[in-house]
Amino acid sequence: MNATTPPRWLAEGRGLSPRVKWSTVIDAPLAAMDFAAEAGTLLVADQSGGLYRFDRRGRVADLSRGFHQIRHLSWADRGNAGTAILGDHRIVFLAHDMSIEWSLELSESISCAAIAPFGEHICISQANGMNHLLRSDRKRLARFETSRPIRFGRFLHSTPELVLAAEYGLLAKFDFAGRQLWEEKIWSNVGQLAVSSDGELIALAVFNHGIQKYSPTGESRGSYMVEGTPHMLGVSETGHRVAVATLEHHVYWIDGVGHMVWASTAPEPIRCLAVAPVGDTLYVGFEAGRILALEWG
């Protein structure tokens, strides 16, 4: 549904206020969300088992049911494939139309899944610290162990590498053979990982310590400090726009050098954030099930 009257909290913020590109409400509270950057589609899951694919105008392009206990979505930038974690032990590999191509049940709980930009590789991480790098046809490429269970993962576009982070204690980069290229100790809890497509910007939302930034080789590059306790994060593909949400419902839109473009306070808890590749649109998913696409000129 397209919005006609923008919510008051958007205009009451500081800086350059966005316009509402589109707005909709899904059938049940929000469970997970991810953005297919190249395809320009937003994938959304609700707590009743619904899985939606929204096009650039906010119209439902596909809707599937039966994805019960879904708790994580990871979608390829090309829009041709994705993964969903169902419950504690099951992961499914999805085709472009959200049909299940294959399913995998693991004895140890799944903590994270990530998919490569073109959908040809996935990484599955487990609560015991074991990680599996697979091709889309389910053939295993590598199996490696990390000192802590991985909670967040992102594949890079330009190199066959991925960045992984634990909820506490670990940020690292690996290649497709499972070799660790570098590791950084993180001395605070992590709410989310975000990585630009080329890996030049690696950012962590670390609650009371703000947004910590790292170089492609793991060196600290300082931080973005915001009011409140940041726990949610998104970046554009080039890293020149950063979106932040805090536990206090604050929302920030920041440029690549750390200057605030816009900030406001949302009226309800935010569950998910996603940023369009060129950094002109921010997708905000609220816990209750409302999705807003906010656009800057």
Beta strands, then each sheet from edge to edge (+ up, - down):
strand 1: 14-15
strand 2: 19-25
strand 3: 30-36
strand 4: 41-46
strand 5: 51-54
strand 6: 60-64
strand 7: 70-75
strand 8: 81-86
strand 9: 90-95
strand 10: 100-105
strand 11: 110-115
strand 12: 121-126
strand 13: 130-135
strand 14: 140-145
strand 15: 150-155
strand 16: 161-166
strand 17: 171-175
strand 18: 180-184
strand 19: 192-195
strand 20: 202-205
strand 21: 211-214
strand 22: 220-224
strand 23: 230-235
strand 24: 241-246
strand 25: 250-255
strand 26: 260-265
strand 27: 270-275
strand 28: 281-286
strand 29: 290-295
sheet 1: 1+ 26- 25+ 24- 23+
sheet 2: 2+ 29- 28+ 27-
sheet 3: 3+ 4- 5+ 6-
sheet 4: 7+ 8- 9+ 10-
sheet 5: 11+ 12- 13+ 14-
sheet 6: 15+ 16- 17+ 18-
sheet 7: 19+ 20- 21+ 22-
end
